[in-house]
Amino acid sequence: MALRTADQYLAGLRDGRFVTFKGERVKDVTTHEHLGIGARHTALDFELAEMAEHRQLFTWTDDDGQTHSRYYKRPENSQDLLNRREMIETSTRIGDSVVLLVKEIGTDALFALDLVSRVVDAKAGTQYNKRVAAFHQHCRDNDLTLAVAQTDVKGDRSLLPSEQEHPDYFVHIVEEREDGIIVRGAKAHTTGTPFVDEIIVLPTRAIAEADAAYAVAFAIPVNTPGVKLLASPFGGGHSLGAFHSPVSSRHRLVDTLTVFDDVFVPKERVFLQKEWQAAGFLANTFVEFHRFTAISYKPPLCDLFIGAAALLAQYNGIHKVSHVRDKLTKLITWTETVRALSRAAAFDCRVTDFGLAVPNIIQTNLAKYHFAAHYHEAICWVQDIAGGLVVTGPDEADMASAVTRPFIDRFLGGAGVNAEDRLKALNLVHDLTASDFGGYNQLLSIHAEGSLEAQKITIYRDYDLDRCKDLAAGIIDVEWK
């Protein structure tokens, strides 16, 4: 099958999938008032692959002459990772700083499964890698979209899965059959699920032997019986239209509580089945790829912060004030550090003995940590430059009223700019930093792709401290090992 068009992609979402929004079943996610915005946003992936100016970046031709989405290109070297990074940053920028995330995260999981399944097969005599390869080819050849359900709802986080009040806080196997398995449980924070063809399920943590039933990885179509998607209304559900919400009225991510209510998974779609020693390995390997995706889609939002702040500094007549220049410089430093580290992670990749390029773990986590640790500071810098009208400005209806419009035009203009254009810039800052959408992004900056503490743990765990101790010990001529 050739690459799908945006229309073909959207038609594929009308397959009877079980999606709810605010307690009601959604018949068609593509036409729903809220979810439809997310569906049209993710369709950009298919539009970009058709555009002459973007086709080379977003597609790839295999050795048989078949053209596929570049997301399915298995990274083999630094250039492959750089191409992937550029593709993700470009699509996010065209999405007005909102990542598409219907192929990025799923292919991250495929690469991780490729690596981990080889190790498990070698140790346990299983045949998982053949299944992973077949599923990868199926998705590539049919130009499918993918979500990843990894984060279990967890219950009491101090307890292991088998120690919980009830067994379903973590997705687990409840029955093993000749032709497959039955699974039960729920996953939280599953992004883009209403808008994809397939869901890949991965374990979320290292577990003990008593929790072997929770060591499970698989992939199934979204419309599989027993799969229920409870869509969250947050992240743009209160959009006030394009004037007040210039980004979130047109672009939106949707997350779900993804329920597996005794779902049957065919044997050929099972990639881990009770090999409990590999659960943590798979979870961490997925993160190695997915955090690289994360730091690839962050810069467009950072750029938008810079642009909105600089525009309002000019409109407010303060662009030459020293503290304003200082804040803009900090925004630029923040942005370009993240961008540079994402590129460095590709250049300094590790290539496995079977030819899979893995982004540099330290640099990937440094980029993610730097972005998240300074995100709320960045909001303060932007809001300080913009001013209080970000949250006290007039409504769009006031702009349309013959009674109130003259006062707005008279009193709310700025330095060489009319009131309407100044208000549009102020509303952009409101949408990015002070709206439901802005609050959603603030939480995402901390918790998406792993918390700040998760990045710190990874940086400490993977850094070569012995090399540094050798250096110090050599200078003072002591032995430490």
C-alpha positions in Angstrom: 0.0 0.0 0.0 1.2 3.5 -0.8 1.3 6.4 1.6 -2.2 7.3 2.8 -3.8 10.7 2.2 -5.1 12.8 5.1 -8.7 11.9 4.0 -7.9 8.2 4.0 -6.3 8.5 7.4 -9.4 10.3 8.8 -11.8 7.8 7.2 -9.8 5.0 9.0 -10.7 6.5 12.4 -14.4 5.8 11.8 -14.1 2.1 12.7 -16.4 1.7 15.7 -13.8 2.4 18.3 -15.0 3.0 21.9 -14.2 6.6 22.8 -16.0 8.7 25.5 -15.9 12.4 26.1 -17.3 13.8 29.3 -19.2 10.6 30.0 -20.8 10.2 26.6 -19.9 7.8 23.8 -18.4 9.5 20.7 -19.7 8.2 17.4 -17.1 9.9 15.2 -13.9 11.4 16.6 -13.3 13.3 13.3 -16.5 15.4 13.6 -16.7 15.8 17.3 -16.6 19.4 18.5 -13.5 18.9 20.7 -11.9 15.7 19.4 -12.3 16.7 15.8 -9.7 19.5 16.3 -7.2 16.9 17.5 -8.0 14.6 14.5 -7.5 17.4 12.0 -4.3 18.4 13.8 -2.8 14.9 13.5 -3.8 14.7 9.9 -1.0 17.2 9.2 1.3 14.2 9.2 -0.2 12.9 6.0 -0.5 16.4 4.5 3.2 17.1 5.0 4.2 13.8 3.2 2.2 15.0 0.2 3.7 18.5 0.0 6.5 19.0 -2.5 8.6 21.1 -0.2 8.4 18.6 2.7 8.1 15.2 0.8 11.9 14.5 0.9 12.1 15.0 4.7 8.9 13.1 5.6 9.2 10.1 3.3 11.8 7.5 2.6 12.3 5.0 -0.2 13.4 1.5 0.8 15.7 -0.9 -1.2 12.7 -2.3 -3.1 11.7 1.2 -4.3 8.7 1.5 -2.0 8.1 4.9 -0.4 7.1 5.0 3.2 6.7 7.5 6.0 10.2 8.3 7.3 9.1 7.7 10.9 9.3 4.0 10.0 12.9 4.3 8.9 15.0 2.3 11.4 17.8 4.7 12.5 21.2 3.2 11.6 23.5 6.2 12.1 23.7 9.8 13.3 22.2 11.1 10.0 19.1 9.0 10.4 18.6 10.4 13.9 19.3 14.0 12.7 16.7 13.5 9.9 14.2 12.2 12.4 14.9 15.1 14.8 14.4 17.6 11.9 11.2 15.9 10.8 9.7 16.1 14.3 10.8 19.7 14.9 9.4 20.8 11.4 6.0 19.1 11.9 5.7 20.6 15.3 6.5 24.1 14.1 3.9 23.7 11.3 1.5 22.6 14.0 2.1 26.0 15.7 4.2 24.3 18.4 1.9 21.4 19.1 3.5 18.0 18.3 1.6 15.5 16.1 2.6 12.4 18.0 0.7 9.7 16.0 3.8 8.1 14.5 6.7 9.5 16.6 6.0 7.7 19.9 4.9 4.5 18.3 8.0 4.1 16.3 10.1 4.9 19.4 8.4 1.8 20.9 9.1 -0.3 17.8 12.9 0.6 18.0 12.9 -0.3 21.7 11.1 -3.6 21.1 13.5 -4.5 18.3 16.5 -4.0 20.7 14.9 -5.7 23.8 13.3 -8.6 22.0 16.7 -9.7 20.6 18.1 -9.9 24.1 15.0 -11.7 25.5 15.1 -14.2 22.6 18.8 -14.9 23.2 18.2 -15.6 26.9 14.8 -17.2 26.9 14.6 -18.9 23.5 11.5 -16.9 22.5 10.6 -15.7 19.0 9.6 -12.1 19.9 11.9 -10.3 17.5 10.2 -12.0 14.4 6.8 -10.7 15.7 8.2 -7.2 16.3 9.7 -7.1 12.8 6.4 -8.4 11.2 4.4 -5.8 13.1 6.8 -3.0 12.1 6.5 -4.0 8.5 2.7 -4.1 8.7 2.6 -0.6 10.1 5.1 0.7 7.7 3.5 -0.8 4.6 0.0 0.3 5.5 1.1 3.8 6.7 -0.5 3.3 10.1 -0.6 5.5 13.2 0.4 4.4 16.6 -0.1 5.3 20.3 1.9 3.9 23.2 0.2 3.0 26.5 2.9 2.7 29.0 2.1 4.6 32.3 0.1 2.3 34.6 -2.4 4.1 36.9 -0.3 2.6 39.8 -2.6 2.9 42.8 -0.3 3.0 45.8 3.0 3.9 44.3 4.9 2.4 47.3 3.7 -1.1 46.5 4.5 -3.5 43.7 1.8 -4.5 41.2 0.9 -7.7 43.0 0.7 -5.9 46.4 -2.0 -3.5 45.3 -5.5 -3.2 46.8 -6.8 -4.9 43.6 -4.8 -6.4 40.7 -5.9 -4.1 38.0 -3.9 -0.9 38.8 -1.3 -2.3 36.4 -2.1 -4.0 33.1 -1.6 -7.7 33.5 -2.3 -11.1 31.9 -5.4 -12.9 33.3 -5.4 -15.8 30.9 -2.9 -17.6 28.6 -4.2 -19.5 25.6 -2.7 -21.4 22.7 -3.7 -18.5 20.3 -2.9 -15.6 22.6 -3.5 -13.9 25.9 -6.3 -12.0 27.8 -5.2 -8.8 29.5 -6.9 -6.5 32.0 -6.1 -3.1 33.6 -5.7 0.5 32.6 -3.0 2.9 31.4 -3.0 6.6 32.0 -1.8 9.6 29.9 -2.0 7.8 26.6 -1.6 10.6 24.1 -3.3 10.6 20.7 -5.2 7.3 21.3 -8.5 8.4 19.7 -6.6 9.3 16.5 -4.5 6.2 15.9 -4.9 2.8 14.2 -2.9 0.7 16.7 -1.9 0.8 20.4 1.4 -0.6 21.6 1.4 -1.5 25.3 4.6 -1.5 27.3 5.5 -2.2 31.0 6.1 0.9 33.1 8.7 -0.3 35.6 11.1 -3.1 36.8 9.2 -5.8 38.7 9.8 -8.8 40.8 9.2 -12.5 40.0 5.9 -12.4 41.9 4.7 -9.8 39.4 5.5 -11.8 36.3 1.9 -11.5 35.0 2.5 -7.7 34.7 5.5 -8.2 32.4 3.6 -7.9 29.2 4.0 -6.0 25.9 1.7 -6.2 22.9 0.0 -4.3 20.1 -3.6 -4.3 19.0 -6.0 -2.2 16.8 -7.7 0.5 18.7 -11.2 -0.9 17.9 -10.4 -4.3 19.5 -13.3 -5.4 21.7 -12.7 -4.5 25.3 -10.5 -1.4 24.6 -12.2 1.7 26.0 -10.8 5.2 25.6 -11.9 7.8 28.2 -10.8 11.1 26.6 -9.6 13.9 28.8 -11.2 17.3 28.2 -8.0 19.2 29.3 -5.5 20.9 27.1 -7.8 23.1 25.1 -11.3 22.0 25.9 -12.2 25.5 26.8 -11.0 27.3 23.7 -12.6 30.6 23.1 -12.1 30.7 19.3 -9.2 31.8 17.1 -9.1 35.4 18.4 -8.5 34.4 22.1 -7.0 30.9 21.4 -4.9 31.3 18.3 -3.0 27.9 18.8 -5.4 25.7 20.8 -8.4 26.5 18.7 -6.7 24.7 15.8 -4.2 22.3 17.3 -4.8 19.9 20.2 -3.4 16.8 21.8 -5.9 14.5 23.5 -5.0 12.0 26.2 -7.0 9.1 27.4 -7.4 6.7 30.3 -7.0 3.6 28.3 -8.9 0.6 29.7 -8.3 -3.0 28.8 -11.4 -4.8 29.8 -10.5 -8.5 29.3 -9.0 -7.8 25.9 -7.8 -10.7 23.7 -4.3 -10.3 22.1 -3.4 -12.7 19.3 -0.2 -14.6 19.9 1.6 -12.9 17.0 1.0 -9.5 18.6 2.5 -10.4 22.0 6.1 -9.1 22.5 6.7 -9.9 26.2 4.8 -12.6 28.2 5.9 -12.9 31.8 9.6 -12.5 31.2 9.7 -10.3 34.3 13.4 -9.7 34.2 13.0 -7.7 31.0 10.2 -5.4 32.1 12.4 -2.7 33.4 14.9 -3.1 30.6 12.1 -2.5 28.0 10.6 0.4 29.9 14.0 2.2 30.1 15.0 1.4 26.5 11.7 2.9 25.2 12.5 6.0 27.2 15.9 6.3 25.5 14.2 6.8 22.2 11.1 8.7 23.4 13.0 11.4 25.2 14.9 12.0 22.0 11.5 12.6 20.3 10.6 14.9 23.2 13.6 17.1 22.9 13.1 17.2 19.2 9.6 18.7 19.5 10.3 21.2 22.3 12.2 23.9 20.4 9.2 25.2 18.3 7.3 26.0 21.5 10.4 27.7 22.9 10.8 29.7 19.6 7.1 30.8 20.0 7.8 32.0 23.5 10.7 34.1 22.1 8.7 35.4 19.2 5.6 36.4 21.3 7.8 38.1 24.0 9.9 40.0 21.4 6.8 41.1 19.5 5.1 42.4 22.7 8.3 44.1 23.8 8.2 46.0 20.5 4.4 46.7 20.8 4.8 47.9 24.4 7.8 50.1 23.5 10.2 48.4 25.8 12.4 46.4 23.5 15.4 48.5 24.3 15.0 48.2 28.1 17.9 46.3 29.7 15.9 43.8 31.8 13.7 43.0 28.7 16.8 42.3 26.6 18.1 40.2 29.5 14.8 38.1 29.6 14.9 37.7 25.8 18.5 36.5 26.0 17.6 34.0 28.7 14.8 32.7 26.5 17.1 32.4 23.6 19.8 30.6 25.7 17.2 28.2 27.1 15.9 27.4 23.6 19.2 27.0 21.8 20.6 24.8 24.6 17.8 22.3 24.2 18.2 22.4 20.4 21.9 21.9 20.5 21.7 19.1 23.0 19.2 17.3 20.8 21.5 17.5 17.8 24.5 16.4 20.0 22.5 13.4 21.1 22.2 12.3 17.5 25.8 13.0 16.6 27.0 11.0 19.7 24.7 8.1 19.2 25.5 4.5 20.1 25.2 1.9 17.3 24.3 -1.6 18.4 26.0 -4.7 17.0 22.8 -5.2 14.9 22.9 -1.7 13.4 20.4 0.2 15.5 21.4 3.8 16.4 20.4 4.8 19.9 20.6 8.5 20.8 23.1 9.5 23.5 21.4 8.9 26.8 23.2 11.6 28.9 22.7 14.4 26.3 19.1 13.4 25.7 18.3 13.6 29.4 20.2 16.8 29.9 18.1 18.4 27.2 14.9 17.2 28.6 15.9 18.3 32.1 17.1 21.7 31.0 13.8 22.3 29.2 11.6 21.2 32.1 13.6 22.8 34.8 13.4 26.3 33.2 9.9 26.1 31.7 8.1 27.9 34.5 10.8 30.5 34.6 10.3 31.1 30.9 6.6 31.6 31.4 7.5 34.3 34.0 9.8 36.1 31.6 7.2 36.1 28.8 4.4 37.2 31.0 6.5 40.0 32.6 7.3 41.4 29.1 3.7 41.1 27.9 1.9 42.7 30.8 -1.4 42.3 32.7 -3.6 42.7 29.7 -2.8 39.0 29.0 -5.6 38.2 31.5 -7.6 41.5 31.7 -8.1 42.3 28.1 -11.5 42.8 26.4 -13.5 40.0 24.7 -13.8 39.4 21.0 -17.4 40.6 21.3 -16.2 43.9 22.5 -14.2 44.2 19.3 -17.3 43.6 17.2 -19.5 46.1 19.2 -20.1 49.6 17.9 -20.5 50.7 21.5 -17.1 49.4 22.9 -14.8 49.1 19.8 -14.1 52.9 19.7 -12.8 52.8 23.3 -10.6 49.8 22.6 -9.1 51.4 19.5 -8.5 54.7 21.4 -7.0 53.3 24.6 -5.3 49.9 23.8 -3.0 50.7 21.0 0.8 50.5 21.5 4.1 51.6 20.1 3.3 51.9 16.3 0.6 49.2 16.5 -3.2 49.3 16.5 -5.2 47.9 19.4 -6.4 44.8 17.5 -3.0 43.6 16.5 -1.7 44.2 20.0 -4.5 42.3 21.6 -3.9 39.4 19.2 -0.3 39.2 20.4 -1.5 39.4 24.0 -4.0 36.6 23.4 -1.2 34.4 22.0 0.6 34.7 25.3 -2.6 34.0 27.1 -3.2 30.9 25.1 0.4 29.7 25.6 0.8 30.5 29.3 -2.5 31.4 31.1 -5.2 29.2 29.5 -6.3 25.6 29.9 -3.9 24.8 27.1 -1.1 26.7 28.8 -1.7 24.9 32.1 -1.7 21.6 30.2 1.7 22.4 28.7 3.0 23.4 32.1 2.2 19.9 33.5 3.5 18.3 30.4 6.8 20.1 30.8 7.3 18.4 34.2 5.8 14.9 33.7 5.7 14.1 30.0 8.4 11.6 28.9 9.4 11.2 32.5 9.6 13.6 35.5 12.5 15.8 36.4 13.6 13.3 39.0 13.5 10.5 36.3 16.0 12.5 34.2 18.2 13.2 37.2 18.3 9.5 38.0 19.1 8.6 34.4 21.9 11.2 34.2 23.5 10.0 37.4 23.1 6.3 36.6 24.5 6.5 33.1 27.3 9.0 33.6 30.8 7.4 33.7 31.8 8.5 37.2 34.7 6.0 37.2 36.4 7.9 34.4 36.3 11.1 36.6 37.5 9.3 39.7 40.3 7.8 37.7 41.3 11.4 36.7 41.2 12.7 40.2 43.0 9.6 41.7 45.7 9.9 39.0 46.5 13.5 39.9 46.9 12.7 43.6 48.5 9.3 42.9 46.1 7.1 44.8 44.2 3.8 44.1 40.5 3.9 44.7 39.2 0.6 43.2 
